[in-house]
Amino acid sequence: MKTSSETGVLSRLRRPEYTGDNRCTPCTILNLGIAIILAIVAGYAALTIELSPIAVGVVTLSVSLLAIYLRGYLIPGTPTITKRYFPDRVLAWFEKTPEPVGGEHVDPERMAGGDAGLETDNPEAVLLDIGVVIDDPANEDLILDPEFERAWGGTVRDHWREEQSAKRSLGTFVNAEPDAIEFDAHAGSFLAWADDAYLASWPSRAACVADTAAATELPAWDPDWDRRSLASRAEILGALRLFLERCPACGGAVVLSQDVVESCCRSRDVVTATCQSCDSRLFELDVDPSNLPEE
């Protein structure tokens, strides 16, 4: 059984942005190969100082594997190495399943009963069906229902001011104790943990606040909310974020744009929703470069 001090040390060493669902397969394979080579070299070097080559090799390999497990990489700069020297067709073999809409991830194992439930093929259609999003003939566009927008905005402000409110909403959403939830901000991501278990991630704290607030309001509008799978509800929340006109963090204007982001050892073309004032990213969706308009 791990003590609290052991758990704390491992938590500080762990790099969640490069492990778990964020782990890059090509980079991991490269680092495993390097770890094996290091173990062999260390074993041969041990012979010169009259140490057991097997023992030294095993220790070197064990330490290397622990580093890869906790941090994702053994050698700094691995993404640059794989991007520069691995052919793109090789990297494509390891391409991950596309992230849920909005660029966030929620771990389905945290929901009681697994991820079974109603599946959602089109989250935007669900938002229209339950009346959260409505058609605005005047602007020939879809907009948020004014009543829902007011309720959501009020809860967003409450969750931004009181982090515990966001934790309570997230706890209800993923079936975790709110007091056990911890938030962890990294460059380009905002992560949630509970008892050292990874719960979810978003592009920013503002996106997390938007989702947790929406998860509080949507059950009153969607009679099937509790019957939908966790993955489907996460997609609905991500799609809803596209309709934000004001940033939950600062109230600045949110704009859609095209961008190229570095994702570990690959570059990706994305459509993003970002606050013009504080630069909080609220939404990120991979797109096919061939579908982007030419400059």
Residue pairs with C-beta under 8 A, 6 or more apart in sequence:
2 10
7 196
10 70
10 196
11 196
13 70
13 71
14 70
14 71
15 70
15 71
15 72
15 73
16 22
16 184
16 186
16 191
16 193
16 198
16 201
17 72
17 186
17 187
17 188
17 189
17 191
18 24
18 27
18 71
18 72
18 73
18 264
19 69
19 70
19 71
19 72
20 198
21 105
21 107
21 198
22 72
22 201
22 264
23 72
24 72
24 79
24 82
24 94
24 264
24 265
25 94
25 96
26 82
26 86
26 90
26 91
26 94
26 265
27 72
27 73
27 78
27 79
27 82
27 264
27 265
28 68
28 72
29 94
30 78
30 81
30 82
30 86
31 64
31 68
31 73
31 74
31 75
31 78
32 65
32 68
34 64
34 74
34 75
35 60
35 61
35 64
35 65
35 68
35 74
36 61
38 60
38 61
38 64
39 57
39 58
39 60
39 61
39 64
40 57
42 56
42 57
42 59
42 60
43 53
43 54
43 56
43 57
43 60
44 53
45 56
46 52
46 53
46 55
46 56
46 57
47 53
64 74
67 73
67 74
68 74
75 81
78 265
79 262
79 264
79 265
80 265
82 91
82 264
82 265
83 265
83 266
83 267
86 265
91 265
91 266
98 286
99 105
99 286
100 106
100 231
100 234
100 235
100 238
101 123
101 235
101 238
101 239
101 285
102 202
102 203
102 207
102 211
102 234
102 235
102 237
102 238
102 239
102 241
102 283
102 284
102 285
103 202
103 203
103 238
103 270
103 281
103 283
103 284
103 285
104 200
104 201
104 202
104 203
104 207
104 211
104 234
104 237
104 238
105 200
105 201
105 234
106 173
106 174
106 199
106 200
106 230
106 231
106 234
107 174
107 197
107 198
107 199
107 200
108 114
108 115
108 229
108 230
108 231
110 174
110 175
110 176
110 194
110 197
110 199
110 230
111 174
111 175
111 230
112 175
115 229
115 230
115 231
116 229
117 227
117 228
117 229
117 230
117 232
118 224
118 227
118 228
118 229
118 232
119 228
119 229
119 231
119 232
120 126
120 228
120 229
120 232
120 233
120 235
120 236
123 232
123 235
123 236
123 238
123 239
123 240
124 133
124 142
124 239
126 222
126 236
127 133
127 236
127 239
127 240
128 134
128 135
128 142
130 218
130 221
130 222
130 223
131 145
131 148
131 221
132 144
132 145
132 148
132 218
132 221
132 222
132 240
133 142
133 143
133 144
133 145
133 240
133 243
134 142
134 143
134 144
134 145
135 141
135 142
136 142
136 143
142 243
143 243
144 152
144 243
148 217
148 221
151 217
152 213
152 214
152 217
153 246
155 213
155 214
155 216
155 217
156 209
156 210
156 213
156 248
157 248
158 165
158 213
159 165
159 166
159 169
159 209
159 212
159 213
159 248
160 206
160 209
160 248
160 249
163 183
164 178
165 212
166 183
166 208
166 209
166 212
166 213
167 178
167 179
167 181
167 183
168 178
169 212
169 213
169 215
169 216
170 176
170 178
170 181
170 192
170 199
170 200
170 208
170 212
170 215
171 177
171 178
171 181
171 194
172 215
172 216
173 212
173 215
173 230
173 233
174 194
174 199
174 200
174 230
176 194
176 199
177 194
180 194
180 195
181 192
181 193
181 194
181 199
182 192
182 193
182 194
183 190
183 191
183 192
183 193
183 205
183 208
184 190
184 191
184 192
184 193
185 191
185 205
188 203
188 261
188 281
189 201
189 202
189 203
189 204
190 201
190 202
190 203
190 204
190 205
190 207
190 208
191 198
191 199
191 200
191 201
192 198
192 199
192 200
192 201
192 208
193 199
200 208
200 234
202 208
202 211
203 281
203 282
203 283
203 284
204 249
204 280
204 281
204 282
205 249
205 280
206 247
206 248
206 249
206 275
206 278
206 280
206 282
207 241
207 280
207 281
207 282
207 283
209 248
209 249
210 237
210 240
210 241
210 244
210 248
210 282
211 234
211 237
211 238
211 241
213 248
214 237
214 240
214 241
215 233
215 237
218 225
218 233
218 236
218 237
218 240
219 225
219 226
222 228
225 233
228 236
238 283
241 273
241 282
241 283
242 256
242 273
242 283
244 254
244 273
244 282
245 253
245 254
246 252
246 253
246 254
247 253
247 254
247 275
247 277
247 278
247 280
247 282
248 280
248 282
249 275
249 278
249 280
250 275
250 277
250 278
250 280
251 277
252 275
252 276
252 277
252 278
253 275
253 276
253 277
254 273
254 274
254 275
254 276
254 282
255 273
255 274
255 276
256 271
256 272
256 273
257 271
257 272
257 274
258 269
258 270
258 271
258 272
258 287
258 292
259 269
259 270
259 271
259 272
260 267
260 268
260 269
260 270
261 267
261 268
261 270
261 284
262 268
268 286
269 286
269 287
269 288
269 289
269 292
270 284
270 285
270 286
270 287
271 283
271 284
271 285
271 287
272 281
272 283
272 284
272 285
273 281
273 282
273 283
273 284
274 280
274 281
274 282
275 282
